[in-house]
Amino acid sequence: MSFSTINPTTGELVREFPLQTDAEIFEALSVADRVYREDWHLRPVSERAEIVGRAAKILRERRDEYAALPVLEMGKIQRFSDFEIDLVADILEYYATHGERLLAEHPLPDEPGASLVAEPVGVVLAIEPWNFPFYQVVRVAAPQLVAGNVVMIKHAENVPQSALALARLFEEAGAPQGAYTNLFCSVEQVATLIDDFRVRGVTLTGSERAGTAVGARAGANLKKVVLELGGSDPALILEGAPLDHAVDQVVMGRTYNSGQGCVNIKRVIVVGQDRGQQMLVALKERFAAITVGDPTDEATQLGPVVSERALQGLLGQIEAARAAGATIVHGGHRVDRPGFFLEPTIITDIGPDNPLYQQEAFGPVLSFYVVDTEEQAIHLANDTKYGLGGYVFDADVEHAKDVAARIDSGMVYINSCFADSPRLPFGGVKNSGFGRELSELGIGEFLNRKLIRIADQA
């Protein structure tokens, strides 16, 4: 096993990095634990926030340099990579600006002399994915560093240069050695880190299988864990939804980041047979017109998926769905060119016994359903083990809110496919995990909310 950059656009190996030894991993943990105890958590919040804010400034000044790495390592379209770096800078600035307020002492109004103070817990181990190699990491690192914790990051094996760039970013911003630590380590080494008492919290964004393993290990060690495990996000197109707008949003919501996003629209559920057929025809036309190609080309609308393994996995899901009775109404094949490209795909006739009914397709594969009633749409949306995001489209916003309240998910967006902001909490329910990142909720996941009570003097 090694950490390797393989360009998904060409399939070529660019660079490899060896795994760290056990001795190196645990020396890094010793350094992180020491800097936490003797330095980082003792600094004023304002000083920690200043360093995090400086990282945002560096990112903005050198955006092109940082944005080139996701394009190279995971095939992200250039303009989407630019957007990711801008969003990461926004997150860093948010916690740098609001950290003192979010961590302020909180008096308990019904108990005179009692208050809650926010204290860090120590070393937080974060296991992060490749699909947003900067954004996913900073969702953890920015709030936890401001809070006074130190972070150790085990990034995905296929984005090592992005991982190293983040470590350099915080070093250049002035963080002491050990406040932010990048690890090139194996799954087995991650397990031994979770077992170590000095690691006080664990967070993972990844697959349901990985979340089960990490959650079990952390639980066995009595450690707080936050898990974000993907989803099968439905988009409900209600009877009053303008179809042209819904089509635009579904196309963007399914193909953004080559369909490789936890809250990408995965399933479309249209209320009304006639409207369903109209929308399917429109989506087929739009998918057929999508330009698939080099992510550095401004004309490209859909880039490659991340790896040969990912591509073969998607092709296997498509074939299994077909074998179980589904209809491939558009796409479904590998694109005949170098690299890891899949045609944008639409699949219908997916019954409850079809494996795709419960699976997450992590790529440009859209499941399409038509139902007769709103009640059926809500039931179908909730008839999944996942519960990360959801989407409701309707001209009547108040009615859309009522429907959104009945969707089993951590987030629901009305009349848009995305709403990225550091002020909005991110997380799910059911098998999509638990806990939240971003906003004031994200900074609180690895804090000791300590009660301080002053005795009455009477």
Secondary structure by P-SEA (a helix, b strand, c coil): ccccccccccccccbbbbbbcaaaaaaaaaaaaaaaacccccccaaaaaaaaaaaaaaaaacaaaaaaaaaaaccccaaaaaaaaaaaaaaaaaaaacccccccccccccccccbbbbbbbcbbbbbbbcccccccccccaaaaaaacbbbbbbcccccaaaaaaaaaaaaaaccccccbbbbbccaaaaaaaaacccccbbbbbccaaaaaaaaaaaaaabbbbbbbbbcbbbbbbcccccaaaaaaaaaaaaccccccccccccbbbbccaaaaaaaaaaaaaaaaaccccccccccccccccccaaaaaaaaaaaaaaaaacccccccccccccccccccbbbbcccccccccccccccccbbbbbbbccaaaaaaaaaccccccccccccccaaaaaaaaaaccccccccccccccccccccccccccbbbbccccccccccccbbbbbbcccc
